[in-house]
């Protein structure tokens, strides 16, 4: 280890060696020297790292009241639960003076998370991997909302909020590029009041399903205009949810049955002719378990996309039902091993794909 020899090691060789380090080990080296820290912002180095033997993984993150601001991680690449859980304490105190949680996880998008901060009437946007965060103040005080959709893009993010606490229902959109909120036209004629489902980003707009009679409405994030999707939905639907792969595909998950009772669950994809093409049906035994889990109360059901999987979740159940779209196979995600034997409701699942360059 003669310094006279190692000091002459070409930088490109050093970077090549470092690219094989596990992510956590390399992040711990950031404080060693300025050069190591600068590599985090080097596209050439990061491209080497992600193509070497230690790529950034992707996770399903679980938020539950009994975990007290700790977030267990399921590694969707290795197919196992991680022993380590994410903690918000590095970005914000975990609890207030009375012991109550200071924040609630609301949404995630492309490596960023959005929390509500009830005590300060604001939102917290953070990047766990980069250990960076930003406080976003609400457009007014006090401010109450029914539904929030968080959309992260390569050059910023937007926060879409539906509010029904005013004299007329309103839409507010926060744009991180200009750090300000904008108010848009009421949404009640399309979605109805007390709407709590998140929107789904597809083709530059947020898509929502309406209450019965089921239909699909969309909100253009640039123009602020509402429209109804001119496509006929499949028949005999007991509930509907939307999922997008974030690029060019929009999926519909629906319970098929009569009188509000699902006898089956199917997955459809929106075709080029604006028609819904059936992709797959949930096997009978898995469907029976899913129906028993949600007790035919489909307001508890929510869905999202994660790395090629359509995930179907229920607030009252600790497992995820998911479909691997490319293989057209259905699976149940195993229950988190750190969950107490006597658990309560309130399970919230989120897609977490770490991204160092997702700016807050």
N, C-alpha and C positions, 0 to 999 in steps of 0.2 A: 504493500500500500504506500509506496514511495510517492509523496506529493509531486515530486519532480516528474514522475512518469504520468500519474493520473491527471495532472493539470493540463496535459497535452491531449487528453481524450477528446476527439471531435464532438461537438455538441449534438450532431445528428445521431451519433452512436449512443450517447448518454440518453437522449430522448427515446431512442428505440428500446433501451434497457428498461427505462422507467415506464414505458407503455405496457409492460407485462405485469406491473404491480396491480393488486386488487384496488378497487376504487377507494375503499376506506383507508388503506395504507397510504396511497398517494395523497389523499386529502390531508392526512396527518403530517405530511412532509411540507405543506405549504408554508409553515412558519420557519423552515430551515434556511431558506434564502429567497431573495427576490426573484431569481431566475425560475425556481420551482413554482412559485406562485404565479408567475407570468404564463407558465405553460397551460394553466387552466383556461386562458383566453387565446390560446394558439390553435386555430382550426386544423393546422397540419398535425399537431401533436394529438389533439382529441380524435382526429380521424384514425390515427395509428392505434390509439387506445381502444376504440370501439371495434376495431378489426383484429385486435390481438386476442389473447386467451382470456381476458377479463372484461367483458363488455358491461355497460350499465344494464342492470336488470330491470324488470317491470314488476309492479306489485299491485295487489288488491289490498287496500287499506281499510281497516275496520274501525269505526268510531262507535263507542257505546258508553253510556253513563257510568257503568261500573269499572271502566278502565281509567277514569279520572285524568283525562287529557293525555293519556298514553295511547298510541295508535299501533296495534299489532299489524304485521305485514305478512301477506302470503305471497311468496315468490312464484309468479305464474310461469316462469321459465323452468325452474327446478321442480315445481309442483310440490312445494313444502312450505310450512310456516317457518318464518325466521325467528330466532331466539331473541333478537333485538327488536324493540318497538320504537317508533318515532316519538319524540317528546317535544312539546311546544315550549318548554321552559327556556330553551336557548334563545327564543325570539320574544317571549312574553311570559310574565309570571303565570304560574298554573292556576292559582286560586286567589280570590280576593280576601279582604280582611275578615269576612264572615265565613270563609271556607268554601264559598260557592264558586263554581267555575267562572272564569273571566271571559270565556269565549266559547263559541259553538261552531263546529265545522259545517259549512253549508254546501260547498261545491269544490270541484277540482277540474283542472284542464291543462294538459300538456306540461306537467311538472310543477304547476302552481296550485296553491290552495287558497280558498277564500273563507275567512271566518267572520262571524258576527261578534262585536264587542258591545254587549247590551249596556254596560255601565257607562260607556262613552258615546253611545249612539253613532257608531262608526263601524267600518269593516277593516279587516286585516288581510292583506294579500301577501303571501310569503312563498319563498322557494327554500324548501328544507335543505336541499343539497348545497346550494350556494350560501345558506344561512343569511338570507337577505329578506327584508319585509318592508311594507309600506302601509301606513294608515290612510284609509279613504273615508273622509267624513261624509255623512249623509247630506243630501241636498237641503234638508230642513230639520228643525228640531221642535217637537219630537217627530220621529219618522217611523212608521210601521209599514211592513210589507207582507204580502201573502206568499210570493214566490220569487226566487232569485235564480238567474242563470248566469254562469260565469264562463266566458269564452276567451281563451288565450290563443294568440296568433304569434307568428315569428317576430312581428314588429309592434307588439303591444297587446292589450286585452280590453275587453268590454264587459261591463256588469249590467245585466238587464234585470230590472225589478218591476214587478206588478204590485200595485197598491190599490186597495179598495177601502181605505180608511178616510178618504176625502169625500167631498160632496159628489164628485164624479170619479169613477175609476180611472187611474192614470198609469202611464208607463214612464219610467225614468231609465236612462242609459248613461252609464259612466264610461268615458273614453280615456284610457291611460295616456294616449298621445298628447291630449290637451289638458289632462287632469281636471276635468269638469263634468258635471251632469247636464243632461238635456231632457226636457219633458216633452212627451208625445201625446197623441190623441188617446181618448179613452178606449178600452178594449172590451167593455161589457157586452156590446152587441154581438161580438164574435165568440168570446170565451165564456162569458157569464161571470158573475161575482164569485168571490171566495175560491179562486183558482190556485192550486198549490203544486201542480206538476212543473218540473223544469222544462225549458225549451230544448230543442235538439237542433244543432247547427248543420245546415245542409244547403249548399249552393248559395252561400252568402246571406241566408235568412234563418231565423229561428222558427221551427215548426212545433205546433202544439196540437193535441187532440182535444176536441170539445166534449162536453157531457152529452148524454143521449138527447136527440138522435146523433150518433157519432159522426163527426166530420173532422177535417184537418184544416187548421188555419196557420198562416205564416206571417212573420213580421220581418220586413226588410231592415237590416241593421244600418244601412246607409241612408235610405230615404225616410224611414220611420213609418212606412205604409203597411196597413193590415190587408191581407187577402185570404180568400178561401182556396184550398187546393181543389182543382177541378178533376177529381178522380173518385170513382165509385168504390167504396170500401167493401170488403167481403161481407157476406150475409151472416145473420145469427151470431153477432158479436155480443159477449157479456162484458168484456172490458177491452180497451185498446191502449197500447203504449208505443212510442216511437223510439228508434235508435238509429244513429248515423255513424258511419265509420270515419267521419271527419273529412272525407274526400268527396267521393262521387256516388255513394250508395246510401239509400234510406230504407230502413227496415220497419216493419210493423209487427208487433207481437200482440196477439189477441186470444182471448178465451172464447171458444165456440160453444154455444149452447142456447137455451131458451129460458125466458123468465128470470134473467140475471144470474143463472147458474151455469158455470162452465162444465162441459163434458169433455172438452179437449182444449189443447193449447197449440197454436200454429204460428209459424214465422213466415212472413211474406216480404218480398223485395219490390220496390217501386221500379217498374220497367220504363223503357224509353218512351212508350206510348202513354205514360201516366196511368198505367194499369198495374194492379197488384198481383205479382206472380208468387205462388206458394213455393217456399223453399223446403220446409221441413215441418213435421208434426212431432209433438212430444209423445214419447212412448206411453202406453196406457198406465203402467204401474207408477212411473214417475209423475204422471199427471195426477193420479189419485193422491200421491203424497203432497204435491204442490197445492191441490185444492183443499186438502185437510189442514195444511199449514196456514193458509190465509182465511179459512172459514168462510169462503165466498164473500169476504169483505175486500174488494179489489182496490179500495182507496189506499190500502196499505202496501200495494205492489208498486215498485218502481224498477226501471231498467236503465242500463247504460252499456256502452261499448268499451271493450278493453282488449287490445292486441289481438284482433281477429275473433273475439268471443262476444256474443250477446249475453249479458248477465241479467238475470231476473231475480229480484230480491223482495223480501217482505220485512217490514219493520219489526214484526213479532217473531222472526225466526232467524237463528244464527248461521244458517247455511245459505250458499248461493247456488241457484240452478243456472247453468250456463250451457250455451250451444257453441261448439266450435264450427263456425260457418263453413270453412273450407272443407272440413271432413263430414259435416252434417251429422255430428254426434252430440248427444246430450250427457251432461255429467252433474253430479252434486259436489260442491266444494266441501271438504271436511270442516267440521266445527273447530274454531280456534281452541287449542289446548289450554290456553291461559284463562279462558272464560270460566267464571265461578260455576260450581255445580248448580246452584240456584240462581239462574239469571233472569233478568227482567226484560221487558220490551225496549225498543229504541235502537235497533241495529241499523247503522248507516254504512254502506259500502261505497268506496270511491276508487277510481282508476288512478294509479300513480306511476307515471313513467318519468323518472328523474331526468332533468334537463338543466345543465349548468347555465345555459345561456338564456333561459326564460327569465326575462327582466321583470321586476316588480315596479 
